[in-house]
């Protein structure tokens, strides 16, 4: 398995275990700790030793801290985030930043955070670069090992890099359906020595054989991920367009003896600038299926076949996360902007 180096002293596996779907309020399903921890054990045993969470994923940093405490001899890298509340941006100072980082250290039961990914909700509110500098000061002090971004568009990424913030990666929504990062952000990242950590590679589960040939779901969907990515599907041409993509992915998957999800993830890993894909797991079965991606090689013909379909599809408008950031957008309707205040 080829690890990707985000910095000379820090590498990640091609698959990172994401934990957004474990957050309280994401869905009504209860987390089965034994099954979840077994999945993380299986991934770690196969070299996928990195977990992704956030300060605003309610209960998740604490859950990962419990996992680490239960496996004291197992090295597990953890990526978290620093996401100050949207309504509090004007009041974010050094003390605010330090309190949140210290809280993450306590919850994750560690003396240094491997990677902290920074997000700033409103670019029109001044202070983003100054606050990133506070995070860099904590890095220099040893509380943070590496800094990155999450859901940040190209121009703001450029500004932070030019300000001297030592960013090693940026986490973005990226898939065969949502290819916004390819236009501007990925080329910038490659020029400046950053990698993309890509979530949403399976569009919340829609890029899977279970949805191939299925009717367009009506009514309330099971969780926030499905609700979120159903909007992306609409931006990409709707349910019929999704079925064309699923049929193409399915044809390629059948030739290789794997699943549609494996092909979608492998395509993502093959894109320029990708450091890793972030995938959610609840049990060993899904972890075993995803591990098949690591052994899969797509041929030039596979890529050309898929490109011929994707090139005909529209995409969400704007740069990375622009639609989600717009309060008037349908994408903003499922986003919770002020979770740090309620996640103390």
Backbone torsions as a table, in degrees:
resi	resn	phi	psi	omega
1	UNK	NA	125.3	-178.5
2	UNK	-86.2	111.5	173.5
3	UNK	-76.5	154.1	178.7
4	UNK	-111.5	128.7	-178.2
5	UNK	-85.6	117.0	173.8
6	UNK	-81.0	-27.7	176.9
7	UNK	-148.9	163.4	-178.3
8	UNK	-55.8	-27.9	-178.0
9	UNK	-108.8	14.3	-175.4
10	UNK	-149.1	123.9	179.5
11	UNK	-128.4	159.5	178.3
12	UNK	-129.7	154.0	173.4
13	UNK	-75.5	163.6	179.8
14	UNK	-66.4	-21.5	176.9
15	UNK	-118.7	124.3	176.3
16	UNK	-111.2	136.2	179.6
17	UNK	-80.5	114.2	179.0
18	UNK	-88.7	155.7	-173.1
19	UNK	-130.9	14.7	180.0
20	UNK	-60.4	-39.5	-175.6
21	UNK	-69.7	-8.2	178.1
22	UNK	-90.9	-7.2	-177.7
23	UNK	-67.0	140.2	176.1
24	UNK	-61.4	131.0	-178.7
25	UNK	97.6	-11.1	178.1
26	UNK	-70.0	-43.7	176.4
27	UNK	-153.4	174.8	-178.1
28	UNK	-85.4	-3.8	-177.9
29	UNK	-74.1	137.5	177.5
30	UNK	-82.9	138.9	178.9
31	UNK	-74.4	124.0	173.8
32	UNK	-88.8	99.8	-173.8
33	UNK	-59.4	-42.2	-177.6
34	UNK	-62.1	-45.3	-179.8
35	UNK	-67.2	-42.3	179.7
36	UNK	-63.2	-48.3	-178.1
37	UNK	-64.5	-33.6	176.6
38	UNK	-65.0	-38.4	177.1
39	UNK	-64.2	-44.8	178.7
40	UNK	-64.0	-37.0	176.1
41	UNK	-61.4	-45.1	-179.5
42	UNK	-62.1	-44.3	178.7
43	UNK	-62.1	-45.6	-179.6
44	UNK	-62.0	-38.5	179.5
45	UNK	-65.3	-21.2	178.2
46	UNK	-104.2	18.9	174.4
47	UNK	90.2	-4.9	179.7
48	UNK	-91.7	80.9	-167.2
49	UNK	-101.7	20.2	-173.2
50	UNK	-124.1	133.3	178.2
51	UNK	-114.3	148.0	179.0
52	UNK	-120.6	130.3	179.1
53	UNK	-145.2	-161.9	179.5
54	UNK	-159.9	156.3	175.0
55	UNK	-61.6	-26.6	-176.2
56	UNK	-98.8	3.3	173.4
57	UNK	-83.9	99.7	-170.5
58	UNK	-56.2	120.3	176.1
59	UNK	85.8	-10.0	-170.0
60	UNK	-79.3	-43.3	177.4
61	UNK	-58.3	-41.1	178.1
62	UNK	-63.7	-41.5	178.3
63	UNK	-60.5	-44.9	179.4
64	UNK	-67.1	-36.6	175.3
65	UNK	-59.8	-38.6	177.0
66	UNK	-65.9	-40.0	178.3
67	UNK	-62.4	-46.1	-179.5
68	UNK	-63.0	-40.0	-180.0
69	UNK	-65.1	-31.8	179.8
70	UNK	-77.8	-13.5	179.6
71	UNK	-130.0	66.9	-172.5
72	UNK	-64.2	-21.6	-177.4
73	UNK	-100.5	4.3	-178.7
74	UNK	-104.7	121.1	179.3
75	UNK	-74.0	120.8	177.5
76	UNK	-130.0	121.3	174.8
77	UNK	-84.1	141.1	-179.3
78	UNK	-129.8	126.4	172.8
79	UNK	-101.4	126.6	174.8
80	UNK	-121.3	-170.6	-177.0
81	UNK	-136.0	159.7	170.0
82	UNK	-121.5	107.8	-174.6
83	UNK	-127.1	86.4	178.6
84	UNK	-62.7	149.0	-176.3
85	UNK	-60.7	142.1	-178.3
86	UNK	-58.3	-40.0	-176.8
87	UNK	-81.0	-5.6	-176.7
88	UNK	-111.9	6.5	-172.2
89	UNK	-57.5	-39.8	-177.6
90	UNK	-66.8	-18.8	-178.4
91	UNK	-102.3	1.7	-177.2
92	UNK	-71.8	119.2	178.4
93	UNK	-127.3	-174.4	-178.1
94	UNK	-59.5	-38.6	179.9
95	UNK	-64.9	-41.7	177.2
96	UNK	-58.4	-48.9	-178.0
97	UNK	-60.7	-46.2	-177.9
98	UNK	-63.2	-40.0	180.0
99	UNK	-62.4	-44.1	-178.1
100	UNK	-67.2	-42.7	179.8
101	UNK	-65.5	-42.4	178.0
102	UNK	-62.9	-36.6	177.3
103	UNK	-63.7	-42.0	178.0
104	UNK	-64.2	-40.8	177.6
105	UNK	-58.9	-44.2	-179.3
106	UNK	-66.1	-46.4	-178.3
107	UNK	-64.2	-40.8	-177.0
108	UNK	-83.7	-3.9	175.7
109	UNK	57.4	54.7	-179.8
110	UNK	-145.7	161.8	178.1
111	UNK	-101.0	-2.0	176.2
112	UNK	-154.4	133.8	179.2
113	UNK	-85.5	127.2	-176.3
114	UNK	-61.4	-45.4	-178.7
115	UNK	-150.1	128.8	175.7
116	UNK	-115.7	124.7	-177.0
117	UNK	-105.8	121.5	-169.8
118	UNK	-98.2	137.7	175.9
119	UNK	-131.8	142.7	177.8
120	UNK	-130.2	114.0	-170.3
121	UNK	-64.5	-42.3	-169.4
122	UNK	-124.4	107.2	-177.7
123	UNK	-66.4	-23.0	179.7
124	UNK	-74.4	-14.4	176.1
125	UNK	-86.9	119.9	-178.0
126	UNK	-67.3	156.6	174.6
127	UNK	122.0	-9.5	-175.1
128	UNK	-58.6	-47.9	-177.2
129	UNK	-68.9	-39.1	178.3
130	UNK	-62.6	-43.5	180.0
131	UNK	-66.3	-39.1	174.9
132	UNK	-60.5	-34.3	176.2
133	UNK	-65.4	-36.4	175.3
134	UNK	-61.5	-42.2	177.3
135	UNK	-62.2	-40.3	179.1
136	UNK	-65.2	-35.1	175.4
137	UNK	-62.3	-39.2	177.2
138	UNK	-68.6	-31.0	173.4
139	UNK	-64.2	-45.2	179.2
140	UNK	-63.5	-30.4	179.7
141	UNK	-79.9	-7.7	176.1
142	UNK	96.1	1.4	178.7
143	UNK	-80.8	-22.0	-179.9
144	UNK	-129.4	136.9	178.4
145	UNK	-88.4	-43.9	-177.5
146	UNK	-142.5	152.3	-180.0
147	UNK	-113.6	147.1	178.1
148	UNK	-149.1	-178.8	177.0
149	UNK	-119.2	167.4	169.5
150	UNK	-143.3	134.8	176.8
151	UNK	51.3	54.0	-178.7
152	UNK	-123.1	132.9	-176.0
153	UNK	-78.1	177.9	-170.6
154	UNK	-66.9	-44.6	-175.8
155	UNK	-64.8	-39.2	179.9
156	UNK	-73.3	-33.9	174.0
157	UNK	-61.8	-44.2	178.6
158	UNK	-59.1	-44.1	-178.6
159	UNK	-63.1	-42.0	179.7
160	UNK	-66.8	-41.6	176.9
161	UNK	-62.7	-44.1	-179.7
162	UNK	-65.6	-24.6	177.5
163	UNK	-80.2	-3.1	176.5
164	UNK	91.4	10.5	176.6
165	UNK	-71.9	123.4	-174.1
166	UNK	-79.5	75.8	-177.3
167	UNK	-83.7	132.1	179.6
168	UNK	-105.6	-15.5	-176.3
169	UNK	-160.7	167.8	171.9
170	UNK	-143.8	131.4	-179.4
171	UNK	-91.2	129.2	-174.6
172	UNK	-141.1	155.2	170.7
173	UNK	-79.1	124.3	-172.5
174	UNK	-155.9	128.7	179.1
175	UNK	-161.9	179.3	176.1
176	UNK	-62.0	-23.1	178.5
177	UNK	-88.2	-45.0	-177.6
178	UNK	-107.6	96.4	-175.8
179	UNK	-108.3	24.4	-179.8
180	UNK	-54.8	-40.3	-177.8
181	UNK	-61.5	-24.6	-175.7
182	UNK	-66.2	-27.5	-172.4
183	UNK	-70.4	-50.0	-173.9
184	UNK	-128.5	-43.1	-172.0
185	UNK	-69.2	-45.3	-179.1
186	UNK	-60.1	-45.0	176.5
187	UNK	-61.1	-40.0	177.1
188	UNK	-62.3	-45.5	-179.6
189	UNK	-59.4	-42.8	179.3
190	UNK	-63.7	-40.4	179.8
191	UNK	-66.1	-31.9	-173.1
192	UNK	-105.0	12.0	173.6
193	UNK	75.9	26.2	177.2
194	UNK	-105.4	160.5	174.7
195	UNK	-119.3	154.4	175.1
196	UNK	-93.6	130.5	171.6
197	UNK	-106.2	113.3	-162.1
198	UNK	-106.4	118.4	173.3
199	UNK	-103.2	168.2	179.4
200	UNK	74.9	16.1	-177.4
201	UNK	-63.1	-21.0	177.5
202	UNK	-109.8	13.0	178.4
203	UNK	50.1	48.9	176.8
204	UNK	69.5	10.5	-178.3
205	UNK	110.9	-7.7	179.6
206	UNK	-69.9	-25.7	178.4
207	UNK	-88.3	72.3	-175.4
208	UNK	-154.1	155.7	-176.4
209	UNK	-60.1	-25.6	-177.4
210	UNK	-62.8	-24.9	-177.8
211	UNK	-98.5	-5.8	179.8
212	UNK	-70.6	121.4	-178.7
213	UNK	79.5	2.0	-178.7
214	UNK	-81.4	155.7	175.0
215	UNK	-73.4	153.3	176.1
216	UNK	-59.6	121.2	-177.2
217	UNK	-66.6	141.7	-179.6
218	UNK	-114.2	152.9	176.8
219	UNK	81.2	-163.2	-177.0
220	UNK	-73.7	130.0	178.4
221	UNK	-84.0	166.7	-169.8
222	UNK	-64.3	-36.7	-175.2
223	UNK	-149.3	176.4	-176.2
224	UNK	-69.1	-29.1	178.0
225	UNK	-63.0	-48.2	180.0
226	UNK	-63.0	-39.9	177.8
227	UNK	-61.9	-44.0	-179.4
228	UNK	-61.4	-48.7	-174.0
229	UNK	-81.5	-16.1	171.7
230	UNK	-64.3	-34.0	176.1
231	UNK	-66.7	-38.7	177.0
232	UNK	-62.5	-40.9	178.4
233	UNK	-59.9	-42.7	177.3
234	UNK	-59.6	-41.2	179.3
235	UNK	-65.7	-23.1	-176.7
236	UNK	-98.0	12.6	176.0
237	UNK	114.7	-3.6	175.7
238	UNK	93.7	-170.7	-171.9
239	UNK	-65.2	-37.2	179.0
240	UNK	-66.0	-36.7	176.9
241	UNK	-65.4	-41.3	176.4
242	UNK	-58.9	-41.4	-179.0
243	UNK	-64.6	-35.4	175.9
244	UNK	-63.4	-41.5	178.0
245	UNK	-65.7	-44.4	-179.8
246	UNK	-63.5	-39.0	178.4
247	UNK	-64.0	-39.8	179.2
248	UNK	-68.7	-46.6	176.3
249	UNK	-60.2	-39.1	-179.7
250	UNK	-64.9	-40.7	178.0
251	UNK	-62.0	-43.3	178.9
252	UNK	-66.1	-43.1	-179.7
253	UNK	-60.1	-41.8	-179.7
254	UNK	-63.4	-36.5	178.7
255	UNK	-65.8	-29.1	-177.3
256	UNK	-100.6	-4.3	180.0
257	UNK	70.2	34.1	178.6
258	UNK	-129.1	-172.5	-179.9
259	UNK	-96.8	165.2	177.1
260	UNK	-57.3	-41.7	-179.4
261	UNK	-60.0	-38.7	179.1
262	UNK	-62.0	-41.7	-179.9
263	UNK	-66.7	-42.9	179.4
264	UNK	-62.4	-41.0	178.9
265	UNK	-70.0	-41.0	179.8
266	UNK	-65.2	-39.0	175.8
267	UNK	-57.6	-43.2	-179.3
268	UNK	-63.4	-43.2	179.6
269	UNK	-65.5	-25.5	-179.1
270	UNK	-82.5	-7.2	-177.2
271	UNK	-77.3	143.2	-179.2
272	UNK	-57.0	132.5	176.3
273	UNK	90.4	-9.1	-178.3
274	UNK	-71.6	128.4	174.0
275	UNK	-94.6	-39.5	-178.7
276	UNK	-164.9	160.5	168.9
277	UNK	-105.9	142.8	-179.8
278	UNK	-104.9	121.0	-172.8
279	UNK	-128.1	135.8	178.4
280	UNK	-85.4	143.2	-179.8
281	UNK	-134.8	145.2	172.4
282	UNK	-120.9	-15.3	-178.0
283	UNK	-160.9	175.6	-175.7
284	UNK	-64.9	-34.0	-176.2
285	UNK	-61.2	-46.4	179.9
286	UNK	-68.8	-33.3	177.3
287	UNK	-65.7	-42.4	179.0
288	UNK	-63.9	-39.8	178.7
289	UNK	-63.1	-41.7	-178.1
290	UNK	-68.4	-33.7	179.5
291	UNK	-60.9	-22.8	175.9
292	UNK	-63.2	-25.5	179.4
293	UNK	-60.8	-34.6	-175.2
294	UNK	-66.6	-25.8	-179.6
295	UNK	-95.2	-2.8	-175.1
296	UNK	-87.9	135.2	173.3
297	UNK	-122.9	120.8	176.6
298	UNK	-86.6	139.5	-178.9
299	UNK	-84.3	163.3	173.3
300	UNK	-55.2	-36.8	177.9
301	UNK	-65.2	-37.7	176.6
302	UNK	-60.3	-47.4	-179.2
303	UNK	-64.0	-40.5	-179.4
304	UNK	-66.3	-40.3	178.9
305	UNK	-61.5	-46.3	-179.4
306	UNK	-67.8	-40.0	-179.7
307	UNK	-61.6	-35.4	-178.9
308	UNK	-63.1	-27.6	177.4
309	UNK	-85.9	-46.4	-175.9
310	UNK	-64.2	-35.8	-177.3
311	UNK	-63.4	-18.4	-179.8
312	UNK	-89.5	-7.6	-174.5
313	UNK	-93.3	141.4	167.6
314	UNK	-72.0	175.0	179.5
315	UNK	-139.6	167.9	172.3
316	UNK	-54.2	145.7	-174.2
317	UNK	-74.6	150.9	171.1
318	UNK	84.2	-169.0	-179.7
319	UNK	-84.9	-174.5	-178.4
320	UNK	-55.2	124.3	173.7
321	UNK	64.2	10.3	179.2
322	UNK	-64.9	-43.0	-179.6
323	UNK	-65.4	-40.8	-178.9
324	UNK	-69.1	-27.2	-177.7
325	UNK	-79.5	-21.2	-176.8
326	UNK	-78.5	114.3	-178.0
327	UNK	-60.2	-21.1	-179.7
328	UNK	-86.9	-6.1	-177.6
329	UNK	-82.1	149.2	175.0
330	UNK	-61.2	-29.8	-179.5
331	UNK	-64.4	-28.6	-177.7
332	UNK	-75.0	-14.3	-173.9
333	UNK	-64.4	-25.6	-178.5
334	UNK	-101.4	-0.2	-175.9
335	UNK	-87.2	137.2	176.0
336	UNK	-104.5	117.5	-168.1
337	UNK	-91.2	-16.4	-169.7
338	UNK	-130.6	54.2	-173.9
339	UNK	-84.7	-20.1	179.9
340	UNK	-67.1	-34.1	179.7
341	UNK	-65.0	-31.8	-177.9
342	UNK	-101.1	3.0	-174.2
343	UNK	-113.8	24.5	-176.8
344	UNK	-69.7	NA	NA
